[in-house]
């Protein structure tokens, strides 16, 4: 079930402390339009990502805080780094990290009961593979057992569908670190699921 975003564009809220750049008090004349376009394009998918990881309750706050930080730092964003999407996911992931206990509790509840009341599957294809093999509960348990760094990296690539390069930008780490984390996380998932890896890319998909 898909959850539609009800979050509206945030105002000039206080910075969350996750920004990498100092605040620019003077914004370019076209920045409000740029920010509005950025929000319209990316807020729904960021909301869905936050819901998948934390459930419905905190998701609106995560999205609002993400765009508050983005607004304060948009003028100084280096477009040479590429599209702002990965940057936004990096901000959101930092904010989600403050709710680590809640996230792990959700995965552990799912691993015990098999009931997923608030989160969505990785993708339709992954959901089909997990359901077909009766592995949903074990997958949740495996996610709960990953370190924060490994879980963040795996879910950015799998749920947010970032490339390895985009995930590296979002997390502020080298691409080689992303590849290493993905390999280790998937190895743990495979062990938990008896050799099944629903998080692997489809054949022919390049990261």
Buried (B, 14 or more C-beta within 10 A) or exposed (E): EEBEBEBEBBEEEEBBEBBEEEEBEEBEEEBEEBBEEBBEEBBBBBBBBBBBBBBBEBBBBBBBBBBBBBBBBBBEBEEEEEEBBBBBBBBBBBBBBBBEEBBBEBBBBBBEEEEBEBBBBBBEEBBEBBEEBEBBBBBBBBBBBBEEBBBBBBBBBBBBBBBBEBBBBBBEBEBEBBBBBBEBBBEBBBEBBEEBBBBBEEEEEEB
